[in-house]
Structures are given as structure tokens and as C-alpha cells.
Amino acid sequence: MQDVTHPEAGWEQGVPLWSHVGQWGPWLLAAGALVVLARAVVRRHRYRAVDVLGEAEQERVHAAIRAAEQRTVGEILPVVVERSDPHPGAAWVCALATLVLGSTLLVTVLPWDDPPLLLLAQLGLGALGFAAARALPDLAHVFVPAARADAVCAEQALLEFHANGLAETEAATGVLLFVSLLEHRVVVLGDSGIDAVVPAETWRRVTDVTLRAVARGDVAGGLVAGVEAAGDVLAEHFPWVEGDRNELPDRLVVRRE
């Protein structure tokens, strides 16, 4: 009887896959890196507060604040920061990802028979990933866990609320509209006087209308929409009364790192 089994067939069938990785890996790595880096460079201006909010854009927001506060005794303060935290861990995770992916796609190119040179090459891959994440916020954002982004932005928003005097209004009717560019987060905080009569979920609409425009790169448009929505809420529960004074300047806080 003729033996028709070939145990080695499965192994042989797997060879072309690794052969293709070795052949196309360097090109895939180069093409992928080029696309990711080019996209991050093109979108870099979205993370610069002075770029997304020039004089004309800031005046649009100022006008929205003045219009909104003419209808309410509340105080609205938008604050835009480039980031709420340096996120050093994001750069290290990017470095590790670059090292692992680079080592895989460059499997036939790396000097595996020369450990010192191999280590140097892999450290170089990691260093490139680390430097790219530090220089390009759009890339760093990918490696920031959502839970951490939520936590640092909530903490920074609370600091901004108190640092800018929103907790010191006479009737506790201050509202903070906080935008953090790197984390892609919007936080709305109302003082105790507002929270006593306005359900927390009411601010979700303000957050959503702001975030939709900011996500498109239209930070000024998002702030205007958010201020108008916050003004609607305040006008309903805390309408303007004769003799009301403006307790806080009508301003927009824009801060770089």
C-alpha cells in the first residue's frame, strides 16, 4: 500500500507566508509609517491653541458669551488647553509598539546573528516611536487610554473652575466649558447653585454640541455652540434680572502647554 500522507506538507505550506513578510515587510513598514506620520503632521495644527483660535475665532466666542450672558444672571467661561497632562506613558507605549512592529516587518533585515547590533537597531526603532509620539500630539493621542484621558481632563477642569473664580459668584451660577485638545475631551461644570436645580444630564447636550464641532477641527464653532447651549440652560433656570452685574469678565481662556 502506498503511503500518501505527507506530515511535512503543512510546514511547507507555511513557508510562503513568512517569505512574503520578509519580502514586503520593509515596504509595508515604510508605507505605514509614512501614512501615519503624514496624517499626524497635517493635523498637528489642531492641537495648537493659537492656531485653532486666532483673533477672529476668539472674537466669535466673545460675542457668543456676551449674547448668552445678556439672557441670564449666570457666568459662562470657556477654557481651552492644548493638553491636560504630558502623558509620558503614551510615548513609551508608542516606542514599544514601534519596536515590536518594526522587528516583525524587518525580520529578514535585522542582524539576528549579531546581538549587540540587533539591540542597537531595535533601540533605534523604539527611539523613533518615542520621538514621534512626543513631537506629534495626533500620534500620542492614539496611545492615551480613554480612562486616563477622562480622569486627567476631569481633574484639570476642576482646577480651572476654581482658578478662574467660577466658584466665587454670589449665587453660585458659574459654568465652565472646558476643552482639552490632545485628549479630545469636553467637560462642562456647573456650580452648586446650578446643580441644585439643573439635572446633571442636561449638560450632556452642551457637551455633545461642543464636541461634534471640535472633533471636526472647528474649535471656535464648537465653543460658540456650547456657549449658546449653556446660555439656553441658564436663561431657563436663571434668567437675567434688572440690576444684575457682570461678576466675571466676558473672556475666553486659551492656554498653551
N, C-alpha and C positions, 0 to 999 in steps of 0.2 A: 504493500500500500504506500502510495506516495504521500510524503508529509507536505501539506500545503500551508502549514502555519508558519508565520514569519514574525517572531516576537520583536525583532528589531524594526519592524515596519513603522510602528508608532513613533519610535525615536527618530527615524529618518524623516518622517513627515513633519516633525517639529523643527527640523533644521532650517527650512526656508524662512520661518518667522524671524528667528534671530539673525539670519542673514540679512533680511530686509531692514531690521532695526539697525544693524551695523552699517548698512549701506546708506540708508536715508536718515538715520538719527541726527548726524551733524546738521543736515539741511533743515530737518524739522525743528531742531533747537534754534537755529539761526532765524528761521522764518517766524517761529512763535515768539521769540524774544523781540524781534523787530516789530511785530504787530502790537504786542503788549506795551513795549516802551514807547512806540509812536503814539498810541492812544493815550498813554499817561502824560506824555509831553504836550499833546494837543489840548488835553483837558486840564493842564496844570493851572491855567488862569482861573479856573472855577474855585480854586482853593486859596486864592489871594484876595483878601478882603478889599484891598484898594483897587483891584481890577474889577470885581463884580459890583462894587458900589462906588462909582465915581461921583463927582459933584452933582451931575444931572440926576442920577439914580437916588442919591441921598435927598435931594430936594423933593422928589416924588414921594418919598417916605415921610419927610417932614410935613408935606402938605396933607397927607393922609392922617397923620397924627393930629394935626390942628383941626381938621374937619371932624374927626371922631370925637375929640375931647370937647367940641362945641355942643355935643349932644348929651354929655354925661359929666358927673362930678368925679368920675374915676380918672386915674392916671395910667397911660399906656407907655411903656418904654421898650422898644426893640433893641436887642443887643446881638451883634454878630461877631463871632470869634472864628479864627482860622482853625483852631482845634481846641479841644477841652483837655487834652493830655498829649504828651510827646509819644506815647505808645512805643517805647523801645522794644518791647517784645515782638511787635509786628515786623520790625526789621530783622530780628533774629530768626523768626519763623520763615520769612521770605528767603533768608540766607540758606536755611536748611532745605527748603523746598527746591531752591536753585541747585544746591549741591546734589541732592538725590536725583532730580530730573536730569540734570546735566550729566551725571555719572552714568545714568541709564542710556541716554541717547548717544553718548560719546563712548559707549562700551568698547568699540573697536579702535578707538583713537587714543584713549588714555593709556599711559605706560604702566600696565599692571605688573610687569616684571621688575619695575624699579620703584619700590615702596616710597623712598623719600620724594622722588619726582611726582609720584601719584598723589601723595599727600599735599604737595605744593599745588598741583593742578586743582585738586578738589577744594583746597582752601581758597584758591583764586576764584572758583565758581561761587563759593559761598560769599566771598567778599563782594563780588559783583552784585549778587542779590541783595546783600545788606545795603550797599551804597545806593542801589536803585530805589529801594524802599524808603531810604532816608531822604532822597532827593525828590521823589515823585509821590505826592500825597495820594494820588489816584491809585497807585500800586499799593501803598501802605494800607489804604482802606480795606483792601481785599483780605488782609491778614489780621484785621481787628475783629475779634469775636463780637457778635451782636450784644451779648450780655454785658461785656465790658464797655462797649460804646454807650449803651443805655445808662450804665452806672456812672461813668465819668461825666456824661453830659448832665445828668440829673444833679450831681454834686456841684458842677460848675454853675449851672443855672441858679441853684440856691445861693451860692456865693455872690453871683451877680445881683440877685434880687436884693440882698442886704447891702451890698457895697454901693449900690446906686440909689439908696434911700427909699425904695418902694415899700419897705416895711414901716416907714415913718409917717405915712399920710394920716390925716386926722381921723378919717372914717375907715381906715384900713381897706382902701379901694384901689390899690395899685395892682397893675397887671404887667408881667414880664413876658415878652415874646422873644425867646432865645433861640438862636440858630448857630449850630456848630458845623462848619463846612467839612472838615475832614471826616467826621463821624457820620455825616448825612443825617443829623438829628435836629428836630424842632421840639422845644419844650415850652409849654405855656404854664405860668404860675400866677395864681391869684392870691391876694392877701386874705387874712382871716375874715374881714368884713364881707368879702365877695363869696368866699367858700361857705359862709353861713346860709346863703340864700341861693347860690348857683350850684347845681349838681356838677360833680367833677367831670362827668361825661360830656357836659356842654362844651368843654374846651377841646374835645376831640375834633369837632368841626373846624375850629380855629387852627388846630394843628394840621389837619388834613389839607385845608386850602392853602396853607403856607407851604407845606411840604411838597405838594404837587408842582408848584411853580419852581421851587428851589431845586427839585430833582431834575428839572429841565435846564437848569443853569440860569434861570431868571430869579435871582435872589431878591432884587428890588420888587419885582412883581409879586413874589411870594409874601414879602413883608407888607406891601400895600394891601393885599388880600387879607392877610392875617390881622392887620390893624383894623381894617374895616369890619371884619367879622367880630373881633373883640369889642369894637365900638358898638356894634349892634347888641351884643350881650349886656354891656354896661348901660347903654341907653335904656334898655328894657327894665333893668333892675335898679339902676342908679341914675335916673335922668338928671339933666342939668337943672339947677335951681338958681333963682336970682341971688346974686351976691357970691356965687361960688368963685373961689380964687384958684389960680393955677399953682398947685403946690410944688410941682416939679417942672423943670424946663421941658419944652417940647423938643426932644432931641432923639437922635439915633446914635447909639454907641457902636463904633466899628473899631475893632482892635486886631492888630496883627499878633503873631505869636509872642 
